[in-house]
Amino acid sequence: MIVLLSTLMVASTISWTVDKHLCMGRVMDVAWFSHADSCGTFEDAASGAMSKMSCCDDESFTLQGQDDLTVKWFELDLSQQLFLFTYASTYINSLKPLSEARPVYVEYPPPNPAKDFQVLHQVFLI
């Protein structure tokens, strides 16, 4: 549970950037947190100059993370405060050990066996 919450906290505070390089509508490269590599260039036979392919396109998506993680108790409305208080008290009470109830059968002795099976079958611990 703690690992899940810490992973959620890290994932929500980091800014995510996904960069895609498309050539002719097909995804050629996807990069997280950096720029995607291009598919290359071709040489124009007439001019002899290297130029980027005109059919290629770069897309970038950035999701900004949270910067302010402080929540003030008084900014919550009454229903949110009640929910948090109830959840915390239920969680704390679930950690308390249950009262140890004595089993009912402790006061009664076990029944006597009708036969001594170890002697009957000649099985002894050595």
N, C-alpha and C positions, 0 to 999 in steps of 0.2 A: 504494500500500500504506500509506503514511504517512497519507494523507488518510482512508482507511478506518479505520485504527486510532484516529486522533484523533477521528473522528466517533463511533466506538463508545465511546470514553472519555467524551466529552461526554454522549452519550445515556444512559450508565449512571450518571452522577453527578448528573444533573438530576432533581428530583422532578417527575413528570408528573401533571397534574390535568386530567381531562376532565369537563366539566359538560354535561348534556343536559336539555333541557326537552321534556316529552312532553305532548301534548294528545290525549285520546281514544285513547291507545295509539300515536299517530304522533309521530315525532320532528320537532319544530318548529325547534329550534336546538341546535347543538353548539358548544361553546367550549373551547379549549385554554388552560390557565393562567389562566382568568378565569371569571366566572359567565355562564351562558347567559341570553340575553334571553327574557323571557316573551312569550307570544303576545298579551297584552293583558288588559284587564279589561272587564267589561260592567257596565252600570248596572241595578240592580234596579229594575224599574218601580214596584213597590209602595212600597219604602222610599226610593227615590231615592239610595241610597248606592252607591258604587263598591265592588265586591268582586271578589276573584280568582275565576276560574272553578274550580269544584270538580272538574272533570274533568281538570285539569292536574296534573302531577307533575314534580318535579325530581329528577334522579339525578346523583350525583357519584362519580367514581372517582379515587382518588389512589394513585399508585405512588411510594413513597419511594426516592430514589436512595441511592447509597453515600456515606458520610461519611468512612470510613477506607480509604484506598487503599494503605497501606503493607503490603507483604508481606515478612516476614522470611525469610531464606534457611533458617534452622534450623527454621522451622515446617513446611517441606515435608518429606515423607517421602523416602526414598532413591530410589524410582522416579521421583518428580517431579523431583528434583535431577538424576538421570541424564538424563531427557528434556530438560530445559532446557539442560544442558551440551552434549549431543549436537546439539541444534537450533542452538545458538549457534555451535558449532565448525563445523558443516556450512555455516551461512550465511556465516560469515567466510571459509571456504575457497572458497566459490563466487565470492567477489569477487576472488580472486587471478587474475591473467592466466595463461592457459595457456602452456606453453612453446612458443615459436615454432619449429615444425618446418619445415625447408627442404623445399620440394617436390622430388619426385624428378626432374622434368623440367628443372630449372635447368641441369644440366651438359650437356644434349643440345641441339645447335643445331636450329632449325626446319628443316624440309625445304625444298629449293629448289623454287620454283614451276616447273611445266613450261612455262608461257607467261607472258609479261609482259602481264597483262590490261589495264593502263592504256594501253599502246601499242596493243594489239590492238583495243580498243574506242574509242580516241581520247578518253579521259576523263582530264583533267589538272586538278590544283588550281591555281587562279590566285591 
